[in-house]
Amino acid sequence: MKKFLNLALVATAILIVAASSCASEKTYNSDRLMLAEEAIDAGRNTSAQKMADDLMADSAAMSVDDLCRLSVLFMRLSDVGTEQEANTAYAARALALAYQRDPDSTRAVIARSPIDVRAAMTLLSAINEAPHGIVIDGDTIYFPSDTIPEDDDQHYEH
């Protein structure tokens, strides 16, 4: 009985440590995200960019709310920085990660966001869902697979 009680206490201590570790990691990422948001608010765009890039590298440990906030941060950086395409791609990627993790929570975060943020996130959602077509002279052309003739169906007259 004593062994069982000791084992139960050790198991409980391990679970508490593991839970607090996960919670502190999420809190740590939220704090880092808040610092990046404060940096861009203060016009320190280079610092905000570095922090956002670092957060993207740690995105696997971020909550859905934080991934959505990171997506918005990258969109804001896209508006003020020189890396517009890269930041837009990172914004779309962060939002896609949020949708992969929990689509309902992601939609809830978007729904309760201010209208301008909601518009940006809707645009990013469309980017994530867009079919990848053929690029010709800078224009993307999408051909549904059933409209492309098979090789033996093509008859050319010379």
RARAWO-V499054 format. One record per residue. N is the residue number from 0. RES is the residue in one small letter. PSI is psi in whole degrees, -180 to 180 (none if undefined). Layout:
# RARAWO-V499054
{{N RES PSI} {N RES PSI}}
This chain:
# RARAWO-V499054
{{0 m -40} {1 k -40} {2 k -41} {3 f -43} {4 l -45} {5 n -42} {6 l -41} {7 a -41} {8 l -43} {9 v -45} {10 a -43} {11 t -42} {12 a -41} {13 i -43} {14 l -40} {15 i -44} {16 v -44} {17 a -43} {18 a -43} {19 s -31} {20 s -46} {21 c -44} {22 a -42} {23 s -32} {24 e -41} {25 k -40} {26 t -41} {27 y -45} {28 n -38} {29 s -41} {30 d -42} {31 r -39} {32 l -42} {33 m -41} {34 l -40} {35 a -41} {36 e -40} {37 e -36} {38 a -44} {39 i -35} {40 d -34} {41 a 1} {42 g 10} {43 r 72} {44 n -36} {45 t -44} {46 s -43} {47 a -39} {48 q -45} {49 k -45} {50 m -41} {51 a -42} {52 d -42} {53 d -40} {54 l -38} {55 m -36} {56 a -27} {57 d 20} {58 s -22} {59 a -26} {60 a 8} {61 m 150} {62 s 167} {63 v -45} {64 d -45} {65 d -36} {66 l -39} {67 c -43} {68 r -39} {69 l -39} {70 s -46} {71 v -40} {72 l -45} {73 f -36} {74 m -41} {75 r -41} {76 l -35} {77 s -35} {78 d -30} {79 v -12} {80 g -177} {81 t -14} {82 e 55} {83 q -48} {84 e -44} {85 a -43} {86 n -37} {87 t -40} {88 a -42} {89 y -38} {90 a -45} {91 a -39} {92 r -44} {93 a -41} {94 l -38} {95 a -39} {96 l -39} {97 a -44} {98 y -39} {99 q -40} {100 r -47} {101 d 94} {102 p -40} {103 d -43} {104 s -37} {105 t -45} {106 r -37} {107 a -41} {108 v -45} {109 i -43} {110 a -33} {111 r 6} {112 s 157} {113 p 156} {114 i -40} {115 d -36} {116 v -41} {117 r -41} {118 a -44} {119 a -41} {120 m -31} {121 t -41} {122 l -44} {123 l -38} {124 s -40} {125 a -38} {126 i -43} {127 n -32} {128 e -8} {129 a 138} {130 p 148} {131 h 107} {132 g -164} {133 i 134} {134 v 121} {135 i 119} {136 d 43} {137 g -8} {138 d 141} {139 t 127} {140 i 128} {141 y 125} {142 f 118} {143 p 145} {144 s -27} {145 d -3} {146 t -6} {147 i 121} {148 p 149} {149 e 159} {150 d -42} {151 d -7} {152 d -13} {153 q 122} {154 h 117} {155 y 135} {156 e 133} {157 h none}}
